[in-house]
C-alpha cells in the first residue's frame, strides 16, 4: 500500500560524516553501524565496505541454495522491508559470512522477532504480518514491479471493515484520495492480509469508482493478497486522484483486531468497524504503536453505536507506525 512520505529540503550538507552514517564506508564506520544499527544501515555499510553489488550478492547466495531477489536485498538495505521469515534469516546469516562480519552481528539488529525457524502466523493480525509482511509480500511486490513508496502521498483514506455473524472478517471497503509526487503514476497496489485460516485464493478484490482491477497475486502460506488497481488516467506530479475498491474475504477464523501500518507520515485516516448484530463484542479499543515491537499506547475505549454496532477512529495526520482497533468477544 503506498503511504505518504515527506522529504527534507534539498541540498547537500557540508562537513564530516558521522561514523557509521549512511555514507561512511570505513572500517570504523562499519563497526559503529554494526554496534548501533539499525539493520538496514549496517547492511548497507557492510555492502559498501566490501564493494559487492547486489547482483553478485544474489549470485553468491544462490550458490548456497538460498533464493533472495535483488529487489528484496535492495529493500533490506533501504529500510523499506525487513527480513523476517526463516529463509530470509538464512540469507542474513549467509550475508554475515559473505561480508566477513562477526557471527550474529546482523541477526541481532533485527530484534527478538527474528528467530530462525519462526514461520508460524500469529494468532491474530499483526503489523509484522501486515506491513513488513515477510518475504511472501516482498516477492509479490517485486513480481508486480512495485517501488518502495508507490509514487503516491495519501491525502485521505476511509476504511470500512465488516465483521460477520461468525466473528469472521467478511470484508472491507476503501475510499482513497492520493496525490502523485512524480509524473506517470497510474496504479495502486492494494494489500490484504487475512486472519488465520484465510484462503487467499478465494479472496476477491473488486474495483469501484475510477479504477479497474489488474493483476492479482497471492501467497497461500501467509494469507497475503496483492491486487493491482489501474487508474483511469496517468497522473502528473502534484495531481490528486480519488478511487475506491473493496475486498471480500470471509474465509478466515474469528477476528479480534484490525490494524494498518504506516511507513511514513500521512494525511487523514478513518477506520470504521461494523459488527453483525448477532455477534457483538463486549469491549472495543483503539490503539497506536510506534513500531511493531513497541507497547500499544494511546488506548481508548470505544462505544458501540447503531443497530449493527459500529466503532471508529479518526486520525487527522497519521505518523509512521501502527493504528488499529481491537476487541474482546468474551
Beta strands, then each sheet from edge to edge (+ up, - down):
strand 1: 152-163
strand 2: 169-180
strand 3: 185-193
strand 4: 204-207
strand 5: 211-219
strand 6: 224-235
strand 7: 240-248
strand 8: 257-262
strand 9: 268-275
strand 10: 283-289
strand 11: 297-302
strand 12: 310-315
strand 13: 321-328
sheet 1: 4+ 7- 2+ 1- 9- 12+
sheet 2: 3+ 6- 5+
sheet 3: 8+ 13- 10+ 11-
end
